[in-house]
Amino acid sequence: MIVILDFGSQYTQLIARRIRELNVYCEIQTYNFALEKLKDMKPEGIILSGGPSSTVSDMAITIDPAIFEFGVPVLGICYGFQLMVSLLGGEVQNSDHSEYGKTNIEILSQDPFFDHIPDLKNHTVWMSHGDRVQSLPKDFKILAKSENSPFCAIYEPKRKLYGIQFHPEVSHTDQGTQILSNFVFKICEAKSNWNMASFLETKTAEIKQQVGDQKVLCALSGGVDSSVVAVLLHKAIGDNLICIFVDNGLLRKNEAEKVVRVYRENYHINLIHIQAQDLFLDKLKGITNPEEKRKIIGYEFIRLFEKEAKKLEDVPFLAQGTLYPDVIESVSFKGPSAVIKSHHNVGGLPENMKMELVEPLRELFKDEVRELGKTLGMPDEIIHRHPFPGPGLGVRILGDIDLEKIQTLQEADAIVLEEIKKAGWYNKVWQAFAVLLPVKSVGVMGDNRTYEWTVAIRCVNSLDAMTADWTRLPYELLGRISNRIINEVKRVNRVTYDITSKPPGTIEWE
């Protein structure tokens, strides 16, 4: 295990992902994580992340220097590097020569930390700092320098303490993963034994230990996370898993039927199917404010789920698809993020249900969840399914919602996905879908003048949905999608393509 102590860097999760890609387990903790707990974890190495603070500021955040006496290697990156220097007797100063972006460094030592780096004289790295190290603590040696940073990589051999001013975790640093690999394997001597097969074996045993022969309730939506949770739990506890699928009538075309068929027939999971389209349509009647729509859909889901759960006897456990980014966010020292939108995905089940949580995915990133699904033998159609918002088509129909609009959007959306899959683009993009706009425009179809709705197509590329760029789909593909929608979907006579990135826009329209 490698433990990262987070000082608020935007790249902290990326460090963890890079290390896990080396098949080494890695956890992120806050910078003020209790040292005794850290010692009990028995990590092979510790990484101090970057961060927005300055070590020369009165508001600088810090750690107990006893961490450097644990007897395990420590790597300080950017702020973590400067903090290490400050705590151990070196000097950090504000500099007139900041370094941001790509920078060339000269590697001065043949230390294993820089093994397999081809160009020692002119190696490109990514810098992002204003302060710089002016003098080193006792017994530290220089590993590398840049034009504006005389000490941009240092080490103290006795305690295996390393510090670097640049960010090896970002793609802009040449051979950055190799540098992290050198630290993990050559310096920390960690073992490469973190993989989905071992995770599956360990997690299955953990679930059996936690649950025993008792029952577990799981909300199944058909999305990647809930699907992997359900299949994993079913593998571990069999018929003691009970899934509830709330069909709010706001799913994609034939989605509800597909979920019921796949999980009942293919996986033989005990599935309760709640058909509630009429209820949701009634509650949403006349509602146009997107935030209000989200809250209504979320509230009714929870109410229905809780009502069904009360009918069941002796179900002490509730399964949730909590992922590692959710865990990190909940313990971030930076505090809660600003609320961009509520109820992005169904969650927040009421605490008064008095059920113990089972969260088998809480150590995994999204791409690792897909890998686990593959290890479980789940089909690509499920594990590579595009993200779908909890409120479903309720936030892809702008304005008020009725059955005719739902059916119209389902048909248009089905054409978008069908054509993108046929063209081989589905697995190349993060998300693709159609949006029904509350806009009517004049058209001519045959010899008749029409006045019908507009459909917008949205297709984006992203790594984590925090930022996204619109996808440059081929014109021929867009033409086929537009032609089919206008010819096959009633009440639509115009198709547009959304070329807005995030930011300033969001991926969903509401």
DATAVEN-V742317 format. One record per pair of residues at least 4 apart in sequence whose C-alpha atoms are under 6 Angstrom apart, sorted by sequence separation. I is the first residue (numbers start at 1). GAP is how many residues later the second one is. D is the distance in Angstrom with one decimal. If there is no record, write none. Layout:
i=I gap=GAP d=D
i=I gap=GAP d=D
This chain:
i=20 gap=4 d=5.0
i=76 gap=4 d=4.2
i=77 gap=4 d=4.9
i=86 gap=4 d=5.1
i=119 gap=4 d=5.7
i=145 gap=4 d=5.8
i=156 gap=4 d=5.7
i=177 gap=4 d=6.0
i=181 gap=4 d=5.9
i=182 gap=4 d=5.1
i=183 gap=4 d=4.8
i=184 gap=4 d=5.0
i=185 gap=4 d=4.4
i=196 gap=4 d=5.8
i=199 gap=4 d=5.8
i=200 gap=4 d=5.9
i=207 gap=4 d=5.9
i=208 gap=4 d=5.2
i=223 gap=4 d=5.9
i=228 gap=4 d=5.9
i=233 gap=4 d=5.9
i=234 gap=4 d=4.4
i=251 gap=4 d=6.0
i=258 gap=4 d=6.0
i=260 gap=4 d=5.8
i=261 gap=4 d=5.5
i=262 gap=4 d=5.0
i=263 gap=4 d=4.9
i=264 gap=4 d=4.5
i=281 gap=4 d=6.0
i=295 gap=4 d=5.9
i=302 gap=4 d=5.9
i=328 gap=4 d=5.9
i=364 gap=4 d=5.7
i=374 gap=4 d=5.4
i=380 gap=4 d=5.4
i=381 gap=4 d=5.9
i=409 gap=4 d=5.8
i=414 gap=4 d=6.0
i=421 gap=4 d=5.8
i=444 gap=4 d=5.7
i=475 gap=4 d=6.0
i=484 gap=4 d=5.6
i=485 gap=4 d=5.2
i=501 gap=4 d=5.8
i=502 gap=4 d=5.2
i=19 gap=5 d=6.0
i=20 gap=5 d=5.6
i=55 gap=5 d=5.1
i=76 gap=5 d=3.9
i=85 gap=5 d=4.9
i=86 gap=5 d=5.7
i=145 gap=5 d=4.8
i=156 gap=5 d=5.1
i=168 gap=5 d=5.7
i=185 gap=5 d=5.2
i=222 gap=5 d=5.6
i=264 gap=5 d=5.2
i=373 gap=5 d=5.4
i=420 gap=5 d=5.2
i=421 gap=5 d=4.9
i=444 gap=5 d=4.6
i=54 gap=6 d=5.8
i=145 gap=6 d=5.2
i=155 gap=6 d=5.4
i=184 gap=6 d=5.8
i=220 gap=6 d=5.4
i=263 gap=6 d=5.6
i=420 gap=6 d=5.5
i=443 gap=6 d=5.8
i=444 gap=6 d=5.7
i=462 gap=6 d=4.6
i=486 gap=6 d=5.9
i=53 gap=7 d=5.9
i=145 gap=7 d=5.0
i=155 gap=7 d=4.3
i=169 gap=7 d=5.9
i=443 gap=7 d=4.8
i=461 gap=7 d=5.6
i=486 gap=7 d=5.4
i=144 gap=8 d=5.7
i=154 gap=8 d=5.8
i=168 gap=8 d=4.1
i=442 gap=8 d=5.5
i=461 gap=8 d=5.4
i=144 gap=9 d=4.8
i=154 gap=9 d=5.2
i=442 gap=9 d=4.6
i=460 gap=9 d=5.4
i=16 gap=10 d=5.8
i=143 gap=10 d=4.9
i=153 gap=10 d=5.6
i=441 gap=10 d=5.3
i=460 gap=10 d=4.3
i=461 gap=10 d=5.9
i=143 gap=11 d=4.9
i=153 gap=11 d=4.3
i=441 gap=11 d=5.8
i=459 gap=11 d=5.9
i=460 gap=11 d=4.9
i=142 gap=12 d=4.5
i=152 gap=12 d=5.5
i=440 gap=12 d=4.9
i=459 gap=12 d=5.6
i=107 gap=13 d=4.9
i=141 gap=13 d=5.5
i=152 gap=13 d=4.8
i=370 gap=13 d=5.2
i=440 gap=13 d=4.5
i=482 gap=13 d=5.8
i=106 gap=14 d=5.8
i=141 gap=14 d=5.4
i=439 gap=14 d=5.7
i=106 gap=15 d=4.5
i=140 gap=15 d=5.4
i=439 gap=15 d=5.9
i=106 gap=16 d=5.5
i=140 gap=16 d=4.4
i=105 gap=17 d=5.7
i=139 gap=17 d=6.0
i=437 gap=17 d=5.5
i=104 gap=18 d=5.6
i=105 gap=18 d=5.2
i=437 gap=18 d=6.0
i=104 gap=19 d=5.3
i=436 gap=19 d=4.8
i=104 gap=20 d=4.5
i=413 gap=20 d=5.7
i=435 gap=20 d=5.6
i=103 gap=21 d=5.6
i=413 gap=21 d=4.8
i=435 gap=21 d=5.1
i=103 gap=22 d=5.4
i=434 gap=22 d=5.7
i=3 gap=23 d=5.7
i=102 gap=23 d=5.6
i=220 gap=23 d=6.0
i=434 gap=23 d=4.6
i=1 gap=24 d=5.0
i=2 gap=24 d=4.7
i=3 gap=24 d=5.0
i=4 gap=24 d=4.7
i=5 gap=24 d=5.0
i=6 gap=24 d=4.9
i=7 gap=24 d=5.6
i=102 gap=24 d=4.7
i=219 gap=24 d=5.7
i=220 gap=24 d=5.8
i=1 gap=25 d=5.5
i=3 gap=25 d=5.9
i=5 gap=25 d=5.3
i=6 gap=25 d=5.1
i=101 gap=25 d=5.2
i=215 gap=25 d=4.5
i=216 gap=25 d=5.0
i=217 gap=25 d=5.0
i=218 gap=25 d=4.7
i=219 gap=25 d=5.0
i=220 gap=25 d=5.1
i=433 gap=25 d=5.4
i=5 gap=26 d=4.7
i=101 gap=26 d=5.2
i=215 gap=26 d=5.8
i=217 gap=26 d=5.8
i=432 gap=26 d=5.6
i=45 gap=27 d=5.5
i=47 gap=27 d=5.7
i=50 gap=27 d=5.4
i=100 gap=27 d=4.9
i=244 gap=27 d=5.8
i=247 gap=27 d=5.8
i=432 gap=27 d=4.2
i=45 gap=28 d=5.0
i=46 gap=28 d=4.8
i=47 gap=28 d=4.7
i=48 gap=28 d=4.6
i=49 gap=28 d=5.3
i=50 gap=28 d=4.9
i=51 gap=28 d=5.5
i=99 gap=28 d=5.7
i=100 gap=28 d=4.4
i=242 gap=28 d=5.2
i=243 gap=28 d=4.8
i=244 gap=28 d=4.8
i=245 gap=28 d=5.0
i=246 gap=28 d=4.9
i=247 gap=28 d=5.0
i=248 gap=28 d=5.1
i=249 gap=28 d=4.2
i=431 gap=28 d=5.7
i=45 gap=29 d=5.9
i=47 gap=29 d=5.8
i=50 gap=29 d=4.4
i=99 gap=29 d=5.9
i=247 gap=29 d=5.8
i=248 gap=29 d=4.7
i=431 gap=29 d=5.6
i=470 gap=29 d=5.4
i=50 gap=30 d=5.4
i=99 gap=30 d=5.6
i=430 gap=30 d=5.9
i=49 gap=31 d=5.3
i=98 gap=31 d=6.0
i=430 gap=31 d=4.9
i=470 gap=31 d=5.5
i=48 gap=32 d=4.6
i=98 gap=32 d=4.4
i=204 gap=32 d=5.3
i=429 gap=32 d=5.1
i=430 gap=32 d=5.6
i=469 gap=32 d=4.5
i=468 gap=33 d=5.7
i=109 gap=34 d=5.2
i=468 gap=34 d=4.9
i=108 gap=35 d=5.3
i=467 gap=35 d=5.1
i=95 gap=36 d=5.1
i=108 gap=36 d=5.2
i=94 gap=37 d=4.4
i=107 gap=37 d=4.3
i=222 gap=37 d=5.8
i=318 gap=37 d=5.8
i=322 gap=37 d=6.0
i=93 gap=38 d=5.6
i=106 gap=38 d=5.5
i=317 gap=38 d=5.1
i=318 gap=38 d=6.0
i=319 gap=38 d=5.8
i=323 gap=38 d=5.5
i=324 gap=38 d=4.8
i=453 gap=38 d=6.0
i=454 gap=38 d=5.8
i=93 gap=39 d=5.7
i=106 gap=39 d=5.5
i=127 gap=39 d=4.7
i=316 gap=39 d=5.1
i=317 gap=39 d=4.8
i=318 gap=39 d=5.0
i=319 gap=39 d=4.5
i=320 gap=39 d=5.3
i=323 gap=39 d=4.4
i=324 gap=39 d=4.9
i=396 gap=39 d=4.9
i=397 gap=39 d=4.9
i=398 gap=39 d=5.4
i=452 gap=39 d=5.3
i=453 gap=39 d=4.7
i=456 gap=39 d=5.7
i=92 gap=40 d=5.6
i=105 gap=40 d=5.6
i=126 gap=40 d=5.5
i=317 gap=40 d=5.8
i=318 gap=40 d=5.9
i=319 gap=40 d=5.8
i=322 gap=40 d=5.1
i=324 gap=40 d=5.1
i=398 gap=40 d=5.9
i=452 gap=40 d=5.3
i=454 gap=40 d=4.9
i=455 gap=40 d=4.9
i=456 gap=40 d=4.7
i=457 gap=40 d=4.9
i=458 gap=40 d=5.4
i=2 gap=41 d=5.4
i=9 gap=41 d=4.9
i=92 gap=41 d=4.4
i=105 gap=41 d=4.4
i=126 gap=41 d=5.6
i=323 gap=41 d=5.7
i=324 gap=41 d=5.5
i=452 gap=41 d=5.6
i=454 gap=41 d=5.8
i=456 gap=41 d=5.6
i=1 gap=42 d=4.9
i=2 gap=42 d=5.8
i=4 gap=42 d=5.8
i=7 gap=42 d=5.8
i=9 gap=42 d=4.1
i=91 gap=42 d=6.0
i=92 gap=42 d=5.5
i=1 gap=43 d=5.7
i=2 gap=43 d=5.0
i=3 gap=43 d=4.9
i=4 gap=43 d=4.6
i=5 gap=43 d=5.1
i=6 gap=43 d=5.3
i=7 gap=43 d=6.0
i=8 gap=43 d=4.6
i=91 gap=43 d=5.4
i=2 gap=44 d=5.8
i=4 gap=44 d=5.9
i=7 gap=44 d=4.9
i=91 gap=44 d=5.0
i=345 gap=44 d=5.7
i=346 gap=44 d=5.0
i=90 gap=45 d=5.3
i=344 gap=45 d=5.9
i=345 gap=45 d=4.0
i=386 gap=45 d=5.3
i=90 gap=46 d=4.5
i=126 gap=46 d=5.8
i=344 gap=46 d=5.8
i=90 gap=47 d=4.2
i=126 gap=47 d=5.2
i=89 gap=48 d=4.8
i=125 gap=48 d=4.0
i=88 gap=49 d=5.6
i=124 gap=49 d=5.9
i=124 gap=50 d=5.6
i=416 gap=65 d=6.0
i=113 gap=69 d=5.2
i=113 gap=70 d=5.8
i=412 gap=73 d=5.7
i=81 gap=82 d=4.6
i=81 gap=83 d=5.8
i=73 gap=87 d=4.8
i=74 gap=87 d=5.0
i=75 gap=87 d=4.7
i=76 gap=87 d=4.5
i=77 gap=87 d=5.2
i=78 gap=87 d=4.4
i=73 gap=88 d=5.6
i=75 gap=88 d=5.5
i=77 gap=88 d=6.0
i=78 gap=88 d=5.9
i=297 gap=94 d=6.0
i=226 gap=95 d=5.6
i=225 gap=96 d=5.5
i=216 gap=99 d=5.9
i=215 gap=100 d=4.9
i=218 gap=100 d=6.0
i=216 gap=101 d=4.6
i=217 gap=101 d=4.8
i=218 gap=101 d=4.9
i=216 gap=102 d=5.6
i=217 gap=102 d=6.0
i=288 gap=111 d=4.3
i=288 gap=112 d=4.7
i=287 gap=113 d=5.3
i=286 gap=114 d=5.4
i=73 gap=115 d=5.9
i=395 gap=115 d=5.2
i=251 gap=141 d=5.6
i=250 gap=142 d=5.3
i=45 gap=143 d=5.6
i=250 gap=143 d=4.9
i=44 gap=144 d=5.6
i=228 gap=145 d=5.6
i=44 gap=146 d=6.0
i=15 gap=154 d=5.3
i=253 gap=157 d=5.0
i=252 gap=158 d=5.5
i=224 gap=159 d=5.4
i=24 gap=168 d=5.1
i=23 gap=169 d=5.0
i=25 gap=169 d=5.4
i=23 gap=170 d=5.7
i=24 gap=170 d=4.9
i=23 gap=171 d=4.4
i=23 gap=172 d=5.8
i=196 gap=176 d=5.6
i=290 gap=220 d=5.8
